[in-house]
């Protein structure tokens, strides 16, 4: 079959899907285009992996610098490890596609989004979502799609589908949706305190915008789609399930009511081991099936209890948030710190201030830029009582850190003018039982206030879950790890008292309705307001002063004519200042001097040096000067750096002085009064006796 190229309108451009030109040996391959941005998307099947306890889906978004007409930096001049954006986009591809494969699917599967053209106007991440869906639709792999990705922005109150990079700079929201023709499968985004109702409308707009794209994929599948693999649904053996229920249901139900995680897990392990021991003789070589049946029963009991009694594992009702404890300022050397504990989840969050030289350089397909604010999220093994080596940052850690960073960005001050510092937040998860990324948001807000960052509004986050059995739906606030694992939704929402700043939705079913989304958002607001109330009791507004250990960025103004004096010949003077104080000094043409010092003492030292270098003598003012030269008619005394005046022999003392050397010696430090200044002729008249007379009058 030849090349097929079809398009559908999306926003103000046509989205085009082409098949038959590239990657013909892949299970499914398309090139998706929007403007001059293009992504080659492929789907490949690697065969059955029946013994794996999970679906081995691998998603990769690959940035090629040549796609943007750029050559990579570094010694090797070739693409290296994935950038942060590439890693996050790989997650964007994975999250909407994974739940749309058949339950129990265990075939090795890889989706690749290969950027082949980046016009630096239209982002390629949403194209990758749609393109991978199209590749799956025409492949042999069973997939309950299609899915379409779309970015929604809002400028001047109007929604925009797939806004350009320039439009996103002006937008009040930046959300990425992955939708089917009936439901929302995945959401990721940030906003400038947008109300819940507006957010729902934005998602409805996004779904409506891609209906043509969804239909385009269906038509492509009809035209060139391969016959789908016949995959038998994975089910638990009915006889084994019945035997497991008889053996352990009663005790398992009790164990599911143990509120604390570790004792509950220990009891679960005991029950599972006892169940296997009791049944393995009757079902030899089916130990794995017995364990699967046990896990299936555990999930079923938890879900039914929530649906029927509205009671959760730890005894809470669906809307209640766990107990919260907040401490701030507990780390003596950190510029700001907070320990945020919610139930059995705990995060130690630090805020470190730096100068512009500490900003993070982001190098990618788009124009390079510097970030003055960034957040790093860590999840060590000990937080869940496990052993885990400390190696590279995981995709999950990058994703959680990015979400928390976006959540806090809306309330940041202007980091160029208002607060010209670099701000780094680090959230170390010390204990985890759900919502650790939301603890990072809460702790980050608290730590910045503790550091004295003029943070506009306290920001909190909450993770929402859902149990859906038929038509019965229960939305859960502040979910536990088990409620995430055995539930149908993980919906993280962050914001201030005035609106949403970020959110992230993942589902384990084939999407959720807008009605459920709206309920979850409103319930999340109630929980968020409660959390903000607790946080405000600990610290309600930013501290007025920075920590003593924090750097100081100071601006002073000098006369432009004095710039040369501060810089010195070949930069010698300014280099000397920086070496002596450890500070960095920048001077603009208008005389603005920016001082970036490690502490307040260093900053003050620089100010005093520069003021000395740029000061001009004032008539009537007394100076402490140094005798530089002795002559027959007087002494030349340096009263300011590089500025000397003449103290005539007649001004040395009352009465007649025969010899200047009888009163002064070279190197003496003396107080002199400035009698007159003639800068045009370069003459400054000083008086030792006038200064002495004033001192006597003051003492009297």
C-alpha positions in Angstrom: 0.0 0.0 0.0 1.3 3.5 -0.8 1.5 6.6 1.4 -1.6 7.7 3.2 -1.8 11.3 4.4 -4.9 12.6 6.0 -5.6 15.6 8.2 -8.1 17.1 10.7 -8.5 20.6 12.0 -7.2 21.3 15.5 -7.3 24.8 16.7 -6.0 27.2 13.9 -4.0 24.5 12.1 -4.4 21.2 10.4 -3.0 18.1 12.2 -1.8 15.6 9.6 -1.1 11.9 10.1 0.9 10.1 7.5 1.5 6.4 7.1 3.6 4.4 4.7 6.7 6.5 4.2 8.8 5.9 7.3 9.6 2.9 9.6 7.8 0.2 7.6 9.0 -2.7 9.7 7.6 -1.3 13.0 4.4 -2.9 14.2 2.7 0.4 13.6 4.2 3.7 12.4 3.0 7.2 11.6 4.4 10.6 11.1 2.3 13.2 12.8 2.6 16.9 11.8 1.4 20.2 13.2 2.8 23.3 11.5 6.4 22.4 10.8 6.8 20.2 13.8 6.8 16.5 13.1 7.1 13.3 15.2 7.7 9.8 13.9 5.7 7.5 16.3 6.1 3.7 16.3 4.6 0.8 18.2 6.3 -2.5 18.5 5.5 -5.9 20.1 8.3 -7.9 21.7 6.4 -11.1 22.5 4.8 -12.7 25.5 6.2 -12.1 29.0 3.8 -14.3 31.0 5.7 -14.5 34.2 6.0 -10.8 34.8 3.6 -9.4 37.4 3.1 -6.2 35.5 2.6 -4.9 31.9 6.0 -4.3 30.4 5.2 -1.1 28.5 8.2 1.1 27.6 7.6 4.6 26.3 10.4 6.8 24.9 10.3 10.4 23.6 13.5 11.1 21.7 14.7 14.6 21.1 17.1 15.0 18.1 18.9 18.2 18.0 19.1 18.1 14.2 15.3 18.3 14.2 15.7 21.9 15.3 18.8 22.7 13.2 21.1 22.6 16.3 24.3 20.7 17.2 24.4 19.3 20.7 26.9 20.7 23.1 29.5 18.8 25.1 32.6 17.0 24.0 31.0 14.3 22.0 28.6 16.5 20.0 25.9 13.9 20.0 22.6 13.3 21.8 23.2 11.9 25.2 20.9 10.9 28.1 17.3 12.2 27.8 16.6 15.7 29.0 14.1 16.4 31.7 11.5 17.4 29.1 12.1 14.1 27.2 11.7 12.1 30.4 8.5 13.9 31.4 7.1 13.6 27.9 7.8 9.9 27.9 5.6 9.8 31.1 2.9 11.8 29.2 2.9 9.1 26.6 2.8 6.2 29.0 0.0 7.4 31.3 -2.9 7.6 28.9 -2.0 4.5 26.9 -1.3 2.0 29.7 -4.9 1.8 31.1 -6.3 1.2 27.6 -4.6 -2.2 27.1 -6.5 -5.3 28.1 -6.4 -6.1 31.8 -3.6 -8.6 32.4 -1.8 -7.9 29.1 1.8 -9.1 29.5 3.4 -8.7 26.1 6.5 -6.7 25.8 5.5 -3.3 24.2 7.4 -0.2 23.2 6.1 3.1 22.0 8.7 5.5 20.6 8.1 9.2 19.7 11.0 10.3 17.5 11.1 14.1 17.0 12.2 14.7 13.3 11.2 18.4 13.0 10.8 21.0 15.8 9.7 24.4 14.4 10.1 26.0 17.9 6.6 27.4 17.5 4.4 24.3 18.1 5.3 21.9 20.9 5.8 18.2 19.9 4.8 16.6 23.3 1.1 16.5 22.5 1.8 15.3 19.0 3.7 12.4 20.6 0.6 11.3 22.6 -1.7 11.3 19.5 0.9 9.8 17.2 1.6 6.8 19.5 -2.1 6.2 19.8 -2.4 6.2 16.0 0.6 3.8 15.7 -1.1 1.4 18.2 -4.4 1.7 16.3 -2.9 0.3 13.1 -0.6 -2.2 14.8 -1.4 -5.8 15.7 -1.6 -5.0 19.5 -5.0 -4.9 21.2 -5.7 -1.3 22.2 -8.9 0.2 23.4 -8.3 3.6 21.8 -7.9 5.9 20.1 -6.5 8.6 22.4 -5.8 12.2 21.3 -3.5 14.7 23.1 -4.2 18.4 23.1 -2.8 21.4 25.0 -5.3 24.0 26.2 -4.4 27.6 27.0 -6.4 30.6 28.0 -5.6 34.1 26.9 -7.9 37.0 27.8 -10.5 34.5 28.9 -10.6 32.7 25.6 -9.6 29.0 25.3 -6.9 28.1 22.7 -6.3 24.6 21.4 -2.6 23.8 21.0 -1.3 27.3 21.7 2.1 28.2 20.4 5.1 28.8 22.7 4.5 32.6 22.4 0.8 32.2 23.3 1.7 30.0 26.3 3.8 32.9 27.7 0.6 35.0 27.9 -1.7 32.1 28.9 -3.4 31.8 32.4 -3.3 28.0 32.1 -1.2 25.4 30.4 -2.8 21.9 30.5 -2.3 18.8 28.5 -5.2 16.4 28.0 -5.4 12.9 26.7 -9.0 12.0 25.9 -11.1 9.4 24.2 -14.3 10.3 22.5 -16.1 9.6 25.8 -13.8 10.3 28.7 -10.7 11.9 30.1 -7.8 9.5 30.5 -5.0 11.8 31.6 -4.5 15.4 32.6 -1.3 17.4 33.3 -1.1 21.1 33.8 -0.6 24.3 35.6 -2.6 27.5 36.0 -2.6 31.0 37.6 -5.1 30.3 40.3 -7.9 29.3 38.0 -11.3 28.4 39.5 -12.5 24.8 39.4 -15.5 25.6 37.1 -13.2 27.3 34.5 -10.9 24.3 34.6 -13.7 21.9 33.9 -14.8 24.1 30.9 -11.2 24.1 29.6 -11.1 20.3 29.6 -14.5 20.1 27.9 -13.1 22.5 25.3 -10.1 20.3 24.8 -12.1 17.2 24.3 -14.4 18.9 21.8 -11.3 20.2 19.9 -9.9 16.7 19.1 -13.0 14.9 18.0 -11.8 15.2 14.4 -8.4 13.8 15.4 -10.0 10.8 17.1 -12.1 10.1 14.0 -9.0 10.4 11.8 -7.3 7.6 13.8 -10.4 5.4 13.5 -10.5 5.9 9.7 -6.7 5.2 9.5 -7.2 1.9 11.4 -9.9 0.8 9.1 -7.8 1.6 6.0 -4.4 0.1 7.0 -4.8 -1.5 10.4 -3.4 -5.0 11.0 -5.5 -7.9 12.4 -5.3 -7.7 16.2 -3.6 -10.3 18.3 -6.1 -12.7 20.0 -5.3 -12.2 23.7 -7.1 -14.3 26.2 -8.2 -12.1 29.2 -6.3 -12.9 32.3 -8.7 -14.1 35.0 -8.2 -15.6 38.4 -9.1 -19.3 38.5 -12.6 -19.5 40.0 -11.9 -22.6 42.1 -8.7 -21.1 43.5 -10.5 -17.8 44.3 -13.3 -19.7 46.1 -10.8 -21.6 48.1 -8.9 -18.5 49.0 -12.1 -16.7 50.1 -13.0 -19.7 52.3 -9.5 -19.8 53.8 -8.8 -16.1 54.4 -11.7 -13.8 53.8 -12.6 -13.2 57.4 -9.1 -12.5 58.6 -8.3 -10.5 55.5 -11.3 -8.3 56.1 -10.0 -7.6 59.6 -6.5 -6.9 58.4 -7.8 -4.3 56.0 -9.1 -2.3 59.0 -5.6 -2.0 60.6 -5.0 1.8 60.3 -1.2 1.8 60.4 0.6 0.8 57.2 3.5 -1.3 58.4 1.4 -3.5 60.8 -1.2 -3.9 58.1 1.4 -5.0 55.6 2.9 -7.4 58.0 -0.4 -9.0 58.8 -1.2 -9.2 55.0 2.1 -11.0 54.4 1.3 -13.4 57.2 -2.2 -14.1 55.8 -0.9 -14.6 52.3 1.8 -17.0 53.4 -0.7 -19.0 55.5 -3.1 -19.1 52.6 -0.5 -20.4 50.2 0.7 -23.0 52.8 -2.9 -24.2 53.3 -3.8 -24.5 49.6 -0.6 -25.4 47.8 -1.1 -29.1 48.4 -4.5 -29.0 46.8 -3.2 -26.8 43.9 0.4 -27.9 43.3 2.5 -25.7 41.0 -0.1 -23.0 41.2 1.4 -21.0 44.0 1.4 -17.9 41.8 -2.3 -18.3 41.1 -3.0 -18.6 44.8 -1.1 -15.3 45.5 -3.0 -13.6 42.6 -6.3 -14.8 44.0 -5.3 -13.5 47.4 -4.5 -10.0 46.0 -7.7 -10.0 44.0 -9.7 -10.8 47.1 -7.9 -8.1 49.0 -8.7 -5.5 46.4 -12.3 -6.6 46.1 -12.9 -6.4 49.9 -11.3 -2.9 50.2 -13.4 -1.5 47.3 -16.7 -3.1 48.4 -16.2 -1.7 52.0 -15.7 1.8 50.6 -18.7 1.6 48.3 -21.1 0.1 50.9 -20.0 1.7 54.1 -18.1 4.8 52.9 -15.4 3.7 55.4 -11.8 3.6 54.3 -8.8 1.4 55.4 -7.8 3.8 58.2 -11.4 4.5 59.3 -11.8 7.9 57.6 -14.9 8.8 55.6 -14.3 9.8 52.0 -13.8 13.5 52.6 -11.6 13.6 55.7 -7.9 14.6 55.4 -5.4 12.9 57.7 -3.9 14.6 60.7 -1.3 17.2 59.8 1.8 18.4 61.7 3.9 21.3 60.6 7.3 22.5 61.8 9.3 25.4 60.2 12.8 26.7 60.7 14.1 23.5 62.2 17.4 23.3 60.2 19.9 25.8 61.6 22.0 26.3 58.4 19.3 26.0 55.7 18.0 29.4 54.5 14.4 28.0 55.0 13.1 24.7 56.1 9.9 22.8 56.9 8.9 19.4 58.1 5.5 18.5 56.8 3.7 15.4 58.1 0.3 14.2 56.9 -0.7 10.9 58.4 2.1 8.5 57.6 3.6 10.6 54.9 6.4 13.0 55.8 8.6 15.4 53.8 11.6 17.4 54.9 11.8 20.4 52.6 14.6 23.0 52.4 14.8 26.3 50.6 18.2 27.5 49.4 18.7 31.0 48.0 21.4 31.7 45.4 22.4 34.4 43.0 21.8 34.5 39.2 25.0 32.5 38.8 23.1 29.6 40.4 20.3 29.6 37.9 19.7 26.3 35.9 20.5 26.4 32.2 18.0 24.4 30.2 19.3 23.2 26.8 16.9 21.5 24.5 15.2 21.7 21.1 13.7 25.0 21.9 15.7 28.1 22.7 18.1 27.7 25.7 17.0 29.6 28.8 17.8 29.9 32.5 15.5 28.9 35.4 15.7 31.0 38.6 13.3 28.6 40.4 13.6 24.8 40.5 12.4 22.0 42.8 14.0 18.6 43.3 12.1 15.7 44.7 13.8 12.7 46.3 12.3 9.4 47.3 14.9 7.3 49.2 14.2 3.6 49.9 14.1 4.2 53.7 10.9 6.3 53.3 9.0 3.0 52.8 11.3 0.8 54.8 13.1 -0.7 51.8 16.7 -1.0 50.7 17.5 0.9 47.5 20.8 2.2 46.0 21.3 5.9 45.6 21.8 6.3 41.9 20.3 8.4 39.1 17.0 10.2 39.5 14.1 8.1 38.5 11.4 9.1 36.0 8.9 9.2 38.9 11.1 11.5 41.0 11.5 13.8 38.0 7.8 13.8 37.4 6.8 14.5 41.0 9.4 17.3 41.2 8.1 18.9 38.1 4.5 18.8 39.3 5.5 20.4 42.7 7.6 23.0 40.9 4.7 24.0 38.6 2.3 24.1 41.7 4.5 26.7 43.4 5.4 28.9 40.4 2.1 30.8 40.4 2.8 32.5 43.8 6.5 33.3 43.2 7.6 36.9 43.2 9.4 38.3 40.1 12.8 36.7 40.4 14.4 39.4 38.1 13.3 42.6 39.7 11.3 42.1 42.9 13.4 39.3 44.4 16.5 38.8 42.2 17.6 35.5 43.7 17.7 31.9 42.5 15.5 29.7 44.6 16.1 26.0 44.9 13.6 23.7 46.8 14.5 20.2 47.8 11.9 17.8 49.1 13.2 14.7 50.7 10.5 12.1 51.4 11.2 10.7 54.8 8.1 8.5 55.1 5.5 7.7 52.5 1.9 6.4 52.6 0.5 8.3 49.7 0.6 11.9 48.4 4.3 12.5 48.9 4.4 14.9 46.0 1.7 16.9 47.6 3.7 17.0 50.8 6.5 18.5 48.7 4.1 21.3 47.5 3.0 22.1 51.1 6.5 21.9 52.5 7.9 24.0 49.6 5.4 26.8 50.3 6.3 26.7 54.0 10.1 26.5 53.5 10.0 29.6 51.2 8.0 31.6 53.7 10.5 30.5 56.4 13.4 31.7 54.1 11.9 35.1 53.7 11.0 34.7 50.0 8.1 37.1 49.3 5.8 34.2 48.4 2.4 35.7 47.4 0.1 33.0 48.8 0.4 29.8 50.7 0.0 26.8 48.3 -1.1 23.3 49.2 -1.8 20.1 47.4 -4.0 17.1 47.9 -4.3 13.7 46.1 -7.8 12.5 45.3 -8.8 8.9 44.5 -11.9 7.1 43.3 -13.5 3.7 43.6 -15.9 2.9 40.8 -18.1 -0.2 40.9 -20.7 -0.2 38.2 -22.7 3.0 38.6 -21.5 3.5 42.2 -18.7 6.1 42.5 -16.9 7.3 45.7 -14.4 10.1 45.5 -11.7 9.9 48.2 -9.7 12.8 49.6 -6.1 12.5 50.6 -5.6 8.9 49.5 -3.3 6.3 51.1 -0.9 4.3 49.0 -3.2 1.3 49.0 -6.1 3.5 47.9 -4.0 4.6 45.0 -2.8 1.1 44.2 -6.3 -0.6 44.5 -8.3 2.4 43.3 -9.3 3.7 39.9 -7.8 7.2 39.9 -4.9 9.3 41.2 -5.8 13.0 40.9 -3.4 15.5 42.4 -4.7 19.0 42.7 -2.7 22.0 44.1 -3.6 25.6 44.6 -4.2 28.6 46.9 -7.4 29.8 48.5 -8.2 31.5 45.2 -7.8 28.8 42.7 -5.9 25.9 41.1 -2.1 26.2 40.3 -1.4 22.7 39.0 -2.9 19.2 38.7 -2.2 15.8 37.4 -4.7 13.0 36.7 -4.0 9.3 36.1 -6.6 6.6 35.7 -6.5 2.9 35.9 -9.8 2.6 34.0 -10.8 3.8 30.5 -11.2 7.4 31.7 -13.5 9.4 33.9 -16.4 11.7 33.1 -16.5 15.4 33.4 -19.2 15.0 36.1 -16.8 12.9 38.2 -14.0 15.4 37.4 -16.0 18.3 38.7 -17.0 16.5 41.9 -13.3 15.6 42.5 -12.2 19.2 42.0 -14.8 20.6 44.4 -14.0 18.0 47.0 -10.3 18.7 46.5 -10.9 22.4 47.2 -12.5 21.6 50.5 -9.5 19.5 51.5 -7.0 22.1 50.2 -8.6 24.9 52.2 -8.4 22.7 55.4 -4.7 22.0 54.7 -4.0 25.7 54.1 -5.6 26.5 57.4 -3.2 24.2 59.3 -0.2 25.6 57.4 -1.1 29.2 58.2 -1.1 28.3 61.9 2.6 27.5 61.6 3.6 30.5 59.4 1.0 32.8 57.8 3.3 35.1 55.8 6.9 35.3 54.7 9.5 36.3 57.2 10.6 39.9 56.9 14.4 39.2 57.0 16.5 36.6 55.2 18.5 34.1 57.2 21.9 35.2 58.3 23.4 32.4 56.2 21.6 33.5 53.0 23.3 35.4 50.3 22.6 39.1 49.8 21.9 40.7 46.5 22.2 44.5 46.8 21.9 47.4 44.4 23.5 50.7 44.7 23.8 53.7 42.3 27.0 55.5 41.5 27.7 58.4 39.1 28.4 57.0 35.6 31.5 59.1 35.5 32.9 57.0 38.5 32.5 53.6 36.8 36.1 53.7 35.6 37.3 54.2 39.1 35.5 51.1 40.3 36.6 48.9 37.4 40.2 50.1 37.4 42.8 49.7 34.7 42.0 46.4 32.8 39.5 45.5 35.5 42.1 45.4 38.2 40.2 47.2 40.9 36.9 45.4 40.5 38.7 42.0 40.5 40.5 43.0 43.7 37.1 43.9 45.3 35.7 40.5 44.3 38.8 38.6 45.5 38.8 40.4 48.8 35.2 40.0 49.6 34.1 36.8 47.8 31.3 38.8 46.2 30.4 39.2 42.5 30.0 42.8 41.3 28.4 43.9 38.0 28.1 47.5 36.8 25.6 48.7 34.3 26.3 51.7 32.0 23.8 53.8 33.9 25.8 53.4 37.1 23.7 50.6 38.7 25.9 48.3 40.7 24.7 44.8 41.5 26.4 43.1 44.4 25.9 39.4 44.9 27.5 38.4 48.2 27.6 35.3 50.3 26.3 37.1 53.3 25.3 40.5 54.6 28.8 41.2 56.0 30.4 40.7 52.6 27.8 42.8 50.9 28.4 45.7 53.3 32.1 45.4 52.8 31.7 45.8 49.0 29.4 48.8 49.5 31.9 50.6 51.7 34.7 50.0 49.2 32.7 51.3 46.3 31.4 54.3 48.2 35.0 55.1 49.0 36.1 54.7 45.4 33.3 56.9 44.1 32.9 59.5 46.9 33.7 63.2 46.1 35.1 65.5 48.7 32.6 67.8 50.5 33.5 71.3 51.8 33.2 71.5 55.6 33.4 67.7 56.1 36.1 66.2 58.3 38.0 63.2 56.9 40.4 60.7 58.4 43.3 60.8 55.9 46.7 59.4 55.3 49.8 61.6 54.7 51.1 60.6 51.3 53.9 63.2 50.7 55.7 66.0 52.6 56.9 69.2 50.9 58.3 72.5 52.2 54.9 74.2 51.8 52.7 71.5 53.2 51.5 67.9 53.1 49.5 66.0 50.6 46.9 63.9 52.4 44.7 61.1 50.9 41.2 61.7 52.2 39.4 59.2 49.9 40.7 56.4 47.8 42.7 58.0 45.0 41.8 61.5 46.1 44.4 63.8 47.8 44.3 67.3 49.0 46.9 69.8 50.2 47.2 70.9 53.8 49.2 74.1 53.6 51.9 74.6 56.2 49.8 77.5 57.5 46.9 75.1 58.2 48.9 72.6 60.2 48.6 74.2 63.6 47.8 77.4 65.5 50.8 79.7 65.3 53.8 79.6 63.0 55.2 76.2 61.9 58.7 76.3 60.6 59.0 72.8 59.3 56.2 70.5 58.1 58.2 67.5 59.3 57.9 68.7 62.9 54.1 68.1 62.7 53.6 65.3 60.2 55.4 62.3 58.8 54.6 60.3 55.8 52.1 57.5 56.6 50.5 59.3 59.5 46.7 59.1 59.8 45.2 62.4 60.8 41.8 64.2 60.8 41.6 67.1 58.4 38.8 69.4 57.5 38.0 70.1 53.8 38.1 73.9 53.3 37.4 74.1 49.6 37.0 71.9 46.5 37.9 73.0 42.9 37.4 69.8 40.9 37.9 71.6 37.6 41.5 72.5 38.6 41.9 69.4 40.7 42.6 71.3 43.9 41.4 70.4 47.4 42.4 72.5 50.4 42.6 70.8 53.8 43.2 72.1 57.3 44.6 70.1 60.3 44.1 73.0 62.7 40.5 73.5 61.7 39.7 69.9 62.4 41.4 70.1 65.7 39.5 73.2 66.7 36.2 71.5 65.9 37.1 68.5 67.9 38.0 70.7 70.9 34.6 72.5 70.6 32.8 69.1 70.5 34.7 67.9 73.6 33.9 71.1 75.5 
